[in-house]
Amino acid sequence: MQHFSPFRKTPPLSGAQKSAILFLCLGEERGGALMQQLDVTEIRKITSAISKMGEVRAEVVEEIMQEFGQKVNDYGGVTGSIDAARGLLKEFLPDDRVGEILEEIQGNSTGNVWDDLSALDEKQLADFLRREHNQTVAVIMSNLKSDTVAKVLPLMGQERATDLVERMLDTQELPAEALQNIEDSLRREILANASKDSGAKVEKQLVSIFNKLDEKLFQSMSTELEKRVPDQFRAIKQKMFVFDDLIKLPPNTLAKVMREVTGKTLPLALRGAKKEVREYFLNSMPARSRDMLQDEMKAMGAVKFKDSKDAQSYMVEAALRLAADGEIELPEEDDGEEMIE
């Protein structure tokens, strides 16, 4: 997506699109007067077509006008856009009704590319943007949600992030055609690939869900899932990392995880842990810290099962976060296959 070329091959036009071209040729005053004669459904269809149309070449305009019995060789092209639709509607509708119709049309379109991009994982989006020229990236970021840009900018590196912000400050409003070309390219090159990853996103979500499930419920579900979807379920299990897996970490790595949590999280998590898991944690700690933790656990008295499980989930999330940041390495998953010596 290093440059954007205009769309040249014109697909067959619908009735609403042909009518939209006619209204654009008539202009706001005459087009608005004619549109007053239409019913609400027809207005909505034509307005939607105008808002999405973009540039229409002169030869296409001529062909459509011939269908209406007119010749417009000298008229030139027309450009449909949200602004053009707004101008026509304002000729016969109040401003609040114009806003309402346009908002509804934009909300019901095949997808706002900027909203779709903003919803992507920031690492995935950053990987795509790194391959683009900074000026293109600046235009894209200028249209994304601020929360998304705030997450993506640090991933671009300080030097490039600074240059991008400078370019965003200097970015001028692009012609409708140029912006439409960028949107079309983004749909083809990143959103189409993102949709292919939907299965991976579901798998990732299930891993997170299973990590937090009650162990007895998970075991009972596992028996059935291993029968029904053995390959898919095996792939999910290999990606799972639960609280009990923390004992696979060496003591110095486990200590980093324990330092990530505060308050009563650690004693709460250990109160609901299996005996061997609790002992591994305690044996990984210096004597003084171990004694203090044991005293704190005794002083807590009875604790709710849910509170203990929540604390364990928090510790797992801390371990995953450290691993994602490169601070620790999680143990390799055992695929269950027999090894040959």
VMD Tcl script that draws the C-alpha trace (Angstrom):
set ca {
  {0.00 0.00 0.00}
  {2.76 2.42 -0.95}
  {0.56 4.40 -3.36}
  {-3.11 4.63 -4.17}
  {-4.52 4.57 -7.69}
  {-8.09 5.58 -8.60}
  {-10.59 2.84 -9.14}
  {-11.04 2.57 -12.90}
  {-13.34 -0.35 -13.61}
  {-16.91 0.66 -12.85}
  {-19.15 -2.14 -11.55}
  {-22.83 -2.23 -12.54}
  {-24.74 0.57 -10.84}
  {-27.93 0.10 -8.85}
  {-31.04 2.19 -9.38}
  {-30.27 4.20 -6.25}
  {-26.73 4.91 -7.50}
  {-27.99 6.07 -10.89}
  {-30.52 8.34 -9.21}
  {-27.79 9.65 -6.94}
  {-25.70 10.67 -9.97}
  {-28.68 12.51 -11.43}
  {-29.27 14.41 -8.18}
  {-25.60 15.39 -8.00}
  {-25.76 16.72 -11.55}
  {-28.85 18.78 -10.70}
  {-27.04 20.45 -7.79}
  {-28.24 21.23 -4.29}
  {-31.07 23.64 -5.09}
  {-32.75 21.73 -7.93}
  {-31.80 18.32 -6.55}
  {-33.16 19.25 -3.15}
  {-36.42 20.44 -4.67}
  {-36.82 17.20 -6.60}
  {-35.99 15.08 -3.56}
  {-38.91 16.64 -1.70}
  {-41.19 14.69 -4.03}
  {-39.80 11.35 -2.83}
  {-40.89 9.26 0.12}
  {-38.68 8.64 3.17}
  {-37.47 5.21 1.98}
  {-36.40 6.57 -1.42}
  {-34.64 9.53 0.20}
  {-32.75 7.21 2.50}
  {-31.58 4.96 -0.35}
  {-30.43 7.83 -2.55}
  {-28.74 9.65 0.33}
  {-26.88 6.48 1.26}
  {-25.73 6.04 -2.35}
  {-24.53 9.66 -2.57}
  {-22.57 9.44 0.70}
  {-20.65 6.34 -0.43}
  {-20.16 7.15 -4.11}
  {-16.89 9.06 -4.30}
  {-15.76 10.33 -7.71}
  {-17.74 9.32 -10.81}
  {-16.02 9.83 -14.17}
  {-17.56 11.94 -16.91}
  {-18.18 8.97 -19.24}
  {-20.15 7.20 -16.53}
  {-22.17 10.35 -15.85}
  {-22.91 10.62 -19.57}
  {-24.04 7.02 -19.77}
  {-26.43 7.48 -16.83}
  {-27.78 10.76 -18.17}
  {-28.48 9.08 -21.50}
  {-30.73 6.72 -19.64}
  {-32.68 9.78 -18.51}
  {-32.77 11.07 -22.08}
  {-30.15 13.81 -21.65}
  {-26.65 14.47 -22.95}
  {-24.03 15.88 -20.59}
  {-20.80 15.69 -22.61}
  {-19.67 19.06 -21.25}
  {-20.76 18.50 -17.66}
  {-17.70 16.57 -16.47}
  {-17.58 14.24 -13.49}
  {-19.40 14.46 -10.21}
  {-18.31 13.52 -6.72}
  {-20.56 11.92 -4.15}
  {-19.74 12.24 -0.47}
  {-21.27 12.75 2.93}
  {-20.94 16.53 2.39}
  {-22.73 16.33 -0.95}
  {-25.55 14.33 0.62}
  {-25.76 16.82 3.49}
  {-26.03 19.75 1.06}
  {-28.94 18.16 -0.80}
  {-30.81 17.21 2.35}
  {-30.43 20.68 3.87}
  {-32.47 22.13 1.02}
  {-35.67 20.64 2.42}
  {-34.98 19.11 5.87}
  {-34.10 20.71 9.23}
  {-30.50 20.34 10.43}
  {-31.34 17.88 13.22}
  {-33.15 15.57 10.76}
  {-30.24 15.79 8.30}
  {-27.83 14.79 11.05}
  {-30.07 11.92 12.10}
  {-30.30 10.48 8.57}
  {-26.56 10.76 7.89}
  {-25.68 9.26 11.26}
  {-27.96 6.32 10.58}
  {-26.50 5.80 7.10}
  {-22.93 5.88 8.36}
  {-23.78 3.54 11.22}
  {-25.42 1.03 8.83}
  {-22.64 1.02 6.25}
  {-20.65 -2.11 5.53}
  {-18.20 -1.09 8.22}
  {-16.34 2.03 9.25}
  {-12.76 1.14 8.44}
  {-11.38 3.46 11.15}
  {-13.54 1.90 13.85}
  {-12.57 -1.57 12.63}
  {-8.87 -0.67 12.71}
  {-9.22 0.86 16.16}
  {-10.68 -2.42 17.40}
  {-7.66 -4.45 16.26}
  {-5.00 -5.69 18.63}
  {-2.43 -2.89 18.91}
  {0.52 -5.23 18.19}
  {-1.13 -6.48 15.01}
  {-1.87 -2.93 13.91}
  {1.66 -1.76 14.73}
  {3.18 -4.63 12.70}
  {1.19 -3.47 9.67}
  {1.97 0.23 10.10}
  {5.73 -0.40 10.41}
  {5.77 -1.43 6.74}
  {4.20 1.84 5.58}
  {5.69 5.24 4.83}
  {5.48 7.63 7.77}
  {3.23 10.05 5.89}
  {0.72 7.27 5.21}
  {0.90 6.15 8.83}
  {0.31 9.73 10.00}
  {-2.85 9.97 7.88}
  {-4.10 6.64 9.25}
  {-3.37 7.58 12.86}
  {-5.13 10.91 12.40}
  {-8.35 8.99 11.75}
  {-8.03 6.32 14.46}
  {-9.43 6.55 17.96}
  {-7.11 8.32 20.38}
  {-6.96 5.32 22.74}
  {-5.72 3.14 19.89}
  {-3.06 5.62 18.79}
  {-1.85 5.95 22.39}
  {-1.28 2.18 22.47}
  {0.30 1.89 19.03}
  {2.69 4.87 19.15}
  {5.01 3.39 21.83}
  {5.31 0.22 19.74}
  {6.68 2.23 16.80}
  {9.82 3.30 18.67}
  {10.56 6.75 20.11}
  {12.26 8.23 17.03}
  {9.56 7.13 14.60}
  {6.77 8.01 17.03}
  {8.10 11.57 17.29}
  {8.23 11.90 13.51}
  {4.68 10.55 13.21}
  {3.32 13.09 15.70}
  {5.05 15.90 13.79}
  {3.51 14.69 10.53}
  {0.09 14.36 12.16}
  {0.33 18.02 13.20}
  {1.10 19.02 9.59}
  {-1.46 16.71 7.96}
  {-3.86 18.58 5.71}
  {-7.38 17.39 4.94}
  {-7.20 14.92 2.05}
  {-9.49 14.99 -0.99}
  {-12.38 12.55 -0.66}
  {-10.99 10.33 -3.43}
  {-7.55 10.00 -1.82}
  {-9.05 9.16 1.58}
  {-11.40 6.62 -0.03}
  {-8.42 4.95 -1.76}
  {-6.63 4.66 1.57}
  {-9.73 3.15 3.20}
  {-10.13 0.63 0.37}
  {-6.48 -0.40 0.61}
  {-6.72 -0.79 4.38}
  {-9.76 -3.04 3.98}
  {-7.92 -5.22 1.47}
  {-4.57 -5.42 3.20}
  {-5.19 -5.49 6.93}
  {-8.86 -6.00 7.75}
  {-9.18 -8.91 5.31}
  {-6.20 -10.60 6.97}
  {-7.54 -9.80 10.42}
  {-10.80 -11.56 9.60}
  {-8.82 -14.69 8.76}
  {-7.42 -14.60 12.29}
  {-10.85 -14.75 13.91}
  {-10.35 -18.42 14.73}
  {-7.12 -17.62 16.53}
  {-8.88 -14.87 18.49}
  {-11.59 -17.29 19.61}
  {-8.93 -19.80 20.64}
  {-7.10 -17.13 22.64}
  {-10.34 -16.13 24.34}
  {-11.11 -19.74 25.27}
  {-7.64 -20.16 26.73}
  {-8.30 -17.16 28.97}
  {-11.74 -18.48 29.93}
  {-10.50 -21.98 30.74}
  {-7.65 -20.55 32.81}
  {-10.24 -18.96 35.10}
  {-12.74 -21.81 35.28}
  {-13.28 -23.86 38.40}
  {-10.97 -26.88 38.12}
  {-13.72 -29.47 38.67}
  {-15.93 -27.89 36.01}
  {-13.02 -27.72 33.57}
  {-12.13 -31.38 34.11}
  {-15.72 -32.49 33.53}
  {-15.91 -30.39 30.35}
  {-12.54 -31.67 29.17}
  {-13.77 -35.27 28.97}
  {-16.51 -34.32 26.51}
  {-14.45 -31.79 24.55}
  {-11.67 -34.33 24.02}
  {-14.26 -36.63 22.42}
  {-16.00 -34.00 20.30}
  {-13.18 -31.70 19.14}
  {-9.95 -33.50 20.10}
  {-7.51 -31.60 17.86}
  {-8.89 -28.14 18.61}
  {-9.16 -28.80 22.33}
  {-5.62 -30.20 22.46}
  {-4.32 -27.01 20.82}
  {-6.12 -24.90 23.43}
  {-4.82 -26.98 26.33}
  {-1.25 -26.58 25.08}
  {-1.64 -22.80 25.29}
  {-3.19 -22.80 28.74}
  {-1.21 -21.64 31.75}
  {-2.92 -22.07 35.11}
  {-1.98 -21.33 38.69}
  {-0.60 -24.83 39.33}
  {1.80 -24.34 36.39}
  {3.61 -21.67 38.39}
  {5.49 -24.43 40.23}
  {7.19 -25.22 36.90}
  {9.02 -21.90 37.20}
  {12.44 -21.82 38.85}
  {12.47 -20.11 42.29}
  {14.10 -16.89 41.05}
  {11.50 -16.54 38.27}
  {8.66 -17.34 40.65}
  {9.97 -14.64 42.97}
  {9.49 -12.06 40.18}
  {5.86 -13.14 39.80}
  {5.26 -12.89 43.55}
  {6.72 -9.38 43.58}
  {4.17 -8.34 40.94}
  {1.24 -8.81 43.31}
  {0.44 -6.72 46.37}
  {-1.77 -6.77 49.43}
  {-3.44 -10.07 50.28}
  {-3.23 -11.55 46.78}
  {-0.43 -14.05 47.50}
  {-1.73 -15.38 50.85}
  {-5.26 -15.60 49.43}
  {-4.02 -17.52 46.37}
  {-2.04 -19.97 48.51}
  {-4.91 -20.59 50.94}
  {-6.83 -22.24 48.11}
  {-3.83 -23.98 46.52}
  {-2.98 -27.67 46.56}
  {-0.55 -28.73 49.28}
  {2.35 -29.41 46.91}
  {1.83 -26.08 45.15}
  {1.71 -24.14 48.42}
  {4.88 -25.88 49.66}
  {6.77 -25.07 46.46}
  {5.92 -21.38 46.87}
  {6.97 -21.35 50.52}
  {10.21 -23.23 49.85}
  {11.10 -20.74 47.12}
  {11.10 -17.87 49.60}
  {13.74 -16.68 52.09}
  {13.08 -17.97 55.64}
  {12.00 -14.61 57.03}
  {9.57 -13.91 54.16}
  {8.22 -17.47 54.41}
  {7.49 -17.12 58.13}
  {5.75 -13.78 57.61}
  {3.60 -15.21 54.82}
  {2.58 -18.22 56.90}
  {1.63 -15.97 59.80}
  {-0.45 -13.81 57.45}
  {-2.23 -16.87 56.05}
  {-3.12 -18.09 59.55}
  {-4.39 -14.68 60.61}
  {-6.77 -14.52 57.64}
  {-9.05 -17.22 59.03}
  {-11.64 -18.66 56.67}
  {-11.61 -17.24 53.14}
  {-14.11 -17.49 50.31}
  {-13.33 -19.97 47.56}
  {-14.06 -17.33 44.92}
  {-11.65 -14.84 46.51}
  {-8.88 -17.42 46.47}
  {-9.54 -18.31 42.82}
  {-9.58 -14.63 41.87}
  {-6.22 -14.14 43.55}
  {-4.80 -17.16 41.70}
  {-6.09 -15.77 38.38}
  {-4.46 -12.44 39.17}
  {-1.12 -14.17 39.75}
  {-1.42 -16.06 36.46}
  {-2.15 -12.80 34.66}
  {0.92 -11.26 36.30}
  {3.07 -14.15 35.02}
  {1.65 -13.84 31.50}
  {2.22 -10.10 31.55}
  {5.86 -10.53 32.59}
  {6.34 -13.12 29.86}
  {4.80 -10.83 27.23}
  {7.20 -8.07 28.32}
  {10.16 -10.44 28.05}
  {10.86 -10.29 31.79}
  {10.45 -14.04 32.33}
  {10.13 -17.21 30.25}
  {7.23 -19.55 30.79}
  {7.90 -23.30 30.73}
  {7.48 -25.11 27.43}
  {4.21 -26.97 27.12}
  {4.33 -30.75 27.15}
  {2.45 -32.04 24.11}
  {1.97 -35.42 25.77}
  {3.82 -37.39 23.09}
  {6.26 -40.12 24.06}
  {9.92 -39.24 23.68}
  {12.48 -41.59 22.09}
  {15.88 -41.73 23.72}
}
mol new
graphics top color blue
foreach p $ca { graphics top sphere $p radius 0.5 }
foreach p [lrange $ca 0 end-1] q [lrange $ca 1 end] { graphics top cylinder $p $q radius 0.2 }
display resetview
